[in-house]
């Protein structure tokens, strides 16, 4: 089985598994470190870029911790990384049991964490992807958004347009609406996949760590992470219908809150971004279709 040689090398078993996702599985090595076992499709060059990026985070001081890769290797063709074990528990797990005031307090901390990401310095004069092998980049943020969406749709349009009537009209309208973010002139770090599954919290629900920077990480508009915090929570296993209006109220209390038209713009962007998920993640695909059907 893929990865058995890695687990054997580090004397690990399934009882040590502490997390699992589409990209990798994570095992506890000890109190300080974890082993991330990548799935068969993992690209070693991407993992090397991610390790380099994480090393740039070492000198960054935020109210929470960030990932760090100590070592990258492989055994019998299986790629792995030894990473710092970050404090806290999954925000998804915390929210499943959180009620009333605890839920409100923790979601406020969650939004505050999204706003902190932009404080991480990056060296980029272009807008666009930071960790992909063939990054889409453009000199202006609206141009990047349009280019990334068009690139995805080249492979997904035939199927997606069948499930989303009027897709051409919708895309044309969305590209005109990109004017709402034309004022974004400085590329800043955006996690790009900010949702409860990528957040660690303490026993009070306060953010202790942000994990899993990815190909979705870009130099762009920091409002994007705040929008992600709102719209991606709908896809989380911990989601309750009351979370969305609560997050909207909490966002309105923040001076850096993106306006509704910008949140709508980014909802459409991600619905196009994930338009190829029909076979790999049907709930995500259905979410994309539902978002656009109401446009």
ZIWO-V60867 format. One record per backbone hydrogen bond with DSSP energy under -1.0 kcal/mol. NH is the residue of the N-H (numbers start at 1). CO is the residue of the C=O. Records with the same first field share a line. If there is no record, write none. Layout:
NH->CO + CO
This chain:
4->1
7->3
8->4
9->5
10->6
11->8
12->7
16->13
17->14
18->26
19->26
21->24
25->37
26->19
27->35
28->16
29->33
30->33
34->83
35->27
36->81
37->25
38->79
39->23
42->39
47->43
48->44
49->45
50->46
51->47
52->48
53->49
54->50
55->51
57->54
58->55
60->57
65->208
70->82
71->82
73->80
75->78
78->75
80->73
81->36
82->71
83->34
84->68
85->32
89->201
91->199
94->90
95->91
96->92
97->94
102->99
103->99
104->100
105->101
106->102
107->103
108->104
109->105
110->106
111->107
112->108
113->109
114->110
115->111
116->112
119->116
120->117
127->138
128->219
129->136
130->217
138->127
144->140
145->141
146->142
147->143
148->144
149->145
150->146
151->147
152->148
153->149
154->150
155->152
157->153
160->156
161->157
163->159
164->160
167->164
170->166
171->167
172->168
173->169
174->170
175->171
176->172
177->173
179->176
180->177
181->178
182->179
184->181
188->220
190->218
198->195
199->196
200->209
201->89
202->206
205->202
208->200
209->200
210->65
211->198
217->214
218->190
219->128
220->188
224->221
227->223
228->224
229->225
230->226
231->227
232->228
235->232
236->233
239->236
243->240
246->242
247->243
248->244
249->245
250->246
251->247
252->248
254->251
257->254
262->259
263->259
264->260
265->261
266->262
267->263
268->264
269->265
270->266
271->267
272->268
273->269
274->270
275->272
277->274
281->277
285->281
286->282
287->283
288->284
289->285
290->286
291->287
292->288
293->289
294->290
295->292
